[in-house]
Amino acid sequence: MPSSVPDVRPEPESPPRNRRPRKRELFCPAHPDQRLMGQGKKFFLHLLSPEDLKQRGMTDKKARLVIQAYPVLVLSNEWLEELFCADCGGSRWCHVIRHDRVLHTVRWAPRELWEQVAHVDPVVANPSVSEFSRREAGRQRRTRGDGKAWFD
């Protein structure tokens, strides 16, 4: 005669799940053990020629087809971002390449990469900043007439 008690088996113990997703891991190129901090604006790179795509590992034929289909190709996995390193003691512009949600490659951004960013011209000053503010911001780098610094 079957028993009326249901067969209750204990469920296997599963490790507790961490509900918080892992943050992106950005490390300083000069100090590989130091994490970089920054949540500034990302300036995504734009590609205009098949040669740029070939440098990133795409075949010649496929690169030409992509540029014909999309005259301006915006890379969603490469951008320029200003990041802060505590060991360096300051912020620097970095070229960030995302491999997956957590893993990123970071290197110092060369000036040539700014040519691949739309709506930004690094040579021309920001028009929303007054001439007085621009001049006074560089004052600490200037010296007095006798060669000494303004601020000691």
C-alpha positions, 0 to 999 in steps of 0.5 A: 500500500503506497504511503500518503506522505509525499516524497520530499527530497532535500534540494542540493545546496547551491552556492549563494548567488551574488546578485550584484554584477561585476563592474568593468575592470580598468587598470592603469597602463603605467601601474598594472595593479592600480584600478582606474576610476572614471565615469566620464563621457565616452567618445566613440571612435568612427571609421571612414576607410577600409584600411582602418577596418583592416588594421582591426583584423577584418579582411580586405573584401569584407572591409570594403563591403562594410564601408560601402554599406555604412560610410561612417562606422561607429565602433561600439567597443572602442572609445576615448575616456578620461580616467583617474589613476591614484598612483599617477595622481591625475586624470589622463585620456585613455583608449579603451577597448571592450572585450566583454562586459568586464574585461577591457584593454586600456592604453594612453590615447594618442592624439591621432585617435581624436581625429576618429571622434566625431564633433570634437576638434582637439586643436580648436579651443572650446568656444563656450570658455571665455578667453579670460578663463582660458588664459587664467587656467594656464597661469600656473604654468607661466613664470614671472619676468625674473624666471621664478614661478608665480606660486611657490 
